[in-house]
Amino acid sequence: MRFNEKELVSLSRQPSEMAAELGMRGHKKGDVVKKRLVKLVVNFLFYFRTDEEEPIGALLLEQCRVEREDSQSFSIAFLDEAERKYLFECDSEEQCGEWVDSIVKASYESMRKNLIFYRTEIHRLTGKDPLEQYGISDETRFQVNNGLQLTPRDTSSL
């Protein structure tokens, strides 16, 4: 996927859902854990050297698996490149859980599932489609596939 570097830098400066200094080990063999400022903005995880304002990298949080490695660390691996795995070390078990939950919820697919779930619930309660007023109620990307019932927490692997 291609990205415009200036747009990514601009996005990295937007208010974040979460930000903290974490230990981070990259995906290359021999990488060591380094302190990085990590920011979650929409569905991108930006990482910075702690003394710099521009990101040194960004992870698009789509088609990835987020897993707890132990009580204070988690990893992000991409489904199409299993060897491309990033490790993050947190200061506490609680902080680690918050990061994992936030990253799982940040993907487009997770947000789409939530939209479908709440759209279905609103329709059930009111008898009206909440997307109809926007002219997008028939778009297939907002339809439930195969009649599956989705819940907002149905996001274990994205």
N, C-alpha and C positions, 0 to 999 in steps of 0.2 A: 504494500500500500504506500502511496506517495503522500507526503505532507509538505506543506509550505513552511519552511523554517521560521519565518517571521510570524506567521499565524500561531505556530506552536509556542514560540516565546511569549507572544501576547496572551495566549491562553494560560500559560504557566503563571502569569501575573494576576490572574483573576482570583477572587476569593475562593478558598479551598474548603472542601468538606472536612478534610483532616490534614494536619501538617505536624511533623515531629522530626527530631533527629533520631535516626535509626541506624543500626549497623546494617550494612548491605554488602552482599557478595554477588558479583556479576555471574554471568552464565559461562564465562570462559574457564577452561581448565587452569588451575593455578591462581585464580582470583582469590584475593584475601578480603576479609571483612573490613570495610572502611565506614567511618561515620559519614552519613549523608543526610541532608535535609530532604525529606520525602513529603511531597504534596499530592493529595488526591483532588483533582479538578475534573468534574463530570466523569468521563470514563478514561481518563489518562492519569497515570501515576508518574509524576515528574520527580527527578532526583537531581540534587544540586550539591556541589562542594559547599561545605558549611560557611565559607567566606565569600561566596559568589552569588550574584543575582540572576544569572542566566543558567538554565538547566544544562546539565551535561548529558542528559538522556531523558527519554520518556517511554513508558510502556502503555500501549493501547490495550485496555483491559477487556478484550473480546476474544472469544475462543481460547480461554485459558482456565486453568484449574488452580484454585487457591487452597493450600493445605497447611494445617498446623504441623510443624516439624517436632516441636516439643512445647513446653508450657510458655516459653517466651520467644518463640521464633515461628515464622511461617515462610512458605515458599510460593512462588508464582511460576507455573510452567505452562507453556503454550501447546495446545493440542496437536498442532501440525508440526511442531518441533520439540519433542519431549526432552531433548538434551539441552534446550534453551531454558534453563531454570535459574531463577533469582531467589536468593535467600535474604530474609530480613530479620534482624534481631531487635526485640523490643526491651524496654526497661522493666516491664511487669507482665504477668499473665493477663491481667485485665486489659492493658493497652494492646496486647497481641490479639485478644478476642475482638476488640473494637475495630482494629485494622482489618482483620479477616472479614467481619460482617460488612464493613463499609465497602471493601473492594468487591465482594460478591454482589452487593446491591448496585454497584456503579455501572455494570455492563448494560448495553442497550437491550439485550435479551431479557435481563432481569426487569428492567423498567417496562418493557413491552408486556411481560407476563403480569406485572402489577396493574398496568393500564387495563388489560383484558379482564382481570379479576374484578377490579373496581367498576369497570363499565358494566359487567354482567350483574354485579350486586346492585348498582344504581338502577339498572333496567328492571331487575326483579322487584325492587322496592317501589319504584315510581311508575313502571310501565312505559317509560320513555327512554330512548337511547340518548345518552348525554353527548355523543359525538355528532348526532344528526344536525345540530345547529351550526356545526362547523363544516358541513358538507363532506365529511370523511367517514361516515358510518359504514359504507360499503367497501372500504379499502381492505384488501385481504390481509395486510400486515397487522391489522387490529382485530382479526377474527380468531376465534378459538379453533385450533386444529383438531379434527377427528372427535369433536364433542368432549374433549378432556376438560375436567374441572381443574382449574389452577388456583393455587393459593399464593398469597404474596410472599411466602417463605420458600416456595418451590424453586430454589436457585442454587442447589448444591454444586453443580458443575456448569460452567457457562462456556 
